[in-house]
């Protein structure tokens, strides 16, 4: 039986950290961003990262939560570092609010950004328990902390969904 784990959350809310935590807990698994997900991979565990709401995507939903003002400040910093330009932050946040409400209604677990910063190992343990897995929370949280330094190349890393030098928690 295939199990699908959906890692949802607005941009700059810790969703990439969540995706990688779930991916490591579920390993071996098939994992990707929603835009590339077709659901036909033969592996029994699929991990999908998504920002926009997708009502047709079914599975166990995890969502990240971070105050709006902190997400906007992080997006401004992230945009400056990577050359991405978002000029209409109000529209960006309005879209994110709608997606967040829809995902929250389906969430099995909500992971707060501040909790990721304060106790990443505890968050890994909460996620693993919700998934029904036994794991090494400290070992996984240490691997998560090293991920941005391990990304190779100039584009997005297909496995981690990070860019080289990408800080997942800013």
Protein Blocks (a to p, Z undefined) as FASTA:
>chain_A
ZZddddeddehiopmmmmmmmmmmmpccddddfklpgolafbfbdcdddfbdcfkbgcdd
ddddddfklmmmmmmmmmmmnopacfblmlmmmmmmmmmmmmmmmpmbdcdfklmmmmmm
lmmmmmmmmnopacdfklmmmmmmmmmmmpgcjbdcfklopaehiafbZZ
